[in-house]
C-alpha cells in the first residue's frame, strides 16, 4: 500500500486578485452574455391560416408552434410583426400506407418587406416536421442583419 500523497495547502487568493480575475472573466464573456440576452427578446409573429377545413390540424399546429417563447403570437399583426403566410396552393398527397402529406411554401415578411421563404413537406401524422422548421426559419428571418 502506497502512502497517501500530501497535497500542498493552497492559500486563498487576495481579494484584489479575485476581483481582477472576476473582472477579466466578465470582460471575456460579456459578448456571449449580451448575445444570449439579444436572443431572448420576443419576436412578434402572426400567421395567416390556410383556407379550408382539411387544413385545420395544420393551422393549429403552426399557430401552437408560433406561440412558444421566444415567439409571441399575435392574432392581428401590428407594426414590426413578422407575418408567416402560405399564399400558394398546398399540395395534398394521400398515400395508402404512409397517410396524408402536405407540401407548401411558407413566406416571411415584416412591414411589407419580404424576408424569405421556405419549402415544407410533412406527414399529417407528424406535423412537427413542418412546424419545427417554420419556427427555426422565423428565428433566422428575425435575426438582425
N, C-alpha and C positions, 0 to 999 in steps of 0.2 A: 504494500500500500504506500502510495507516494504521499509525502506530507503536503498539506494544502498550501497553495501559493499565497503569499501575503501580498495583498493589493495595497498600493500606496493610498493613503488617505488624501482625498482632494480637498483643497481649501476652497471655500466659496469665493466666487469672483467678487471683486469690489463692486459697489453699486454703480460707479462710473462706467466700468467695463460692461456691466449688464445693460445699462441704459444705451451705451454706444452700440452694443450688439443688437438690442431691440430696434433701435433707430435704423441700423443697417438692414435688418430683416424687413422692416416696414417699407423702406425705400426700394428694396429689391423686389418685393411682392406687390407694391402699390399698383402697377399696371394690371396685374391679374385681378386684384380686388376691384378696381374700377371697372374692368371689363365684365366681371361677374355681376356687378350692380347694374350695368347697362343692359345686360341680357334679361334681368329680372323685371324690366319695365314692361307693363302690359301692352299688348298690341290689340287695338280695336279692330274687329273684323265683322263683316256682315256677309251673309250667304243668300244668294238668290235661289230659292228652291226650284228643283226641276218640276216641270208641269206633268201631271198625270199620276193617278193613284198607284200605278205599278212601281213608282219611284219613292213611295212613302218611306220604306225602310232605309233606302239610300239617303234620302233627305235627312231623316232623323239621325242616322249615324254621322253624317257630315256635320250637322249642327251640334251634336254632342261633342264631337272631337274639337270643334272650333270654340267650345265653351270651356276648355281646360286651360288653366294657367300655363304660360303667361298670356294666353289669348283671352280676350274679353269680347264675348259675342254681343252684338248689337242688332236688334230686330230691324231698326231703321238706321241706315248709315248716316253719320254726321261728317263734319269736316275731318280730314286725316284718317278716316276709317278705310281699311283695306276691304275691297269688295271681291268676293270669291264668286265666280259665276260659271255656268256651263251653257253658253248661248247656242252651241251647236247641238245637233241631234245626238242622243245617247244610243249607241248600238247595243241591242239586247240579243244575246245568243243563248238559246236554250239547248242544252246538251242532255241526252238521256241519262248518262251515267254521272257526270260531274255537276249537273244543275245549270242554273242561270248565271251568265257572265255579263257584266256591264263594261263597256269601253266608251270613254269620253275624254274630252279635252277641257281642262279647267283653266280659266283665265283669272289673272290677278291684276287689280287696278286700284289706284288711290287718287282722289281728286281729279278724275278724268284722264289720268295718265296710266298707260299700260305698264305693268311691272314685270309681266312674264306669263308663261303658260306651262302646263304640264299635261302629259298624256297619262290617263289612268285606265287600269283594267283590273277587275276583281270579280270574284265569285260572290254571288248573293249570300252564300253561307259564310263568307269571310270578308266582310266589307272593310275590316280593319286594314286590309292590304291597300285599299284606296285612301281611307281616312288618315292613316299614319303618314302616308306620303304627302297628302294635302297639307297636313299640319307642318311637316318639315319644309315644304315649299313656301308656305305662308311665312314661316320664320326667316327663310332665306330672302324672300322678296321684301320683307320688312327691315332687313338689316341695312344700316347706313352704308352708303356707297361712297 
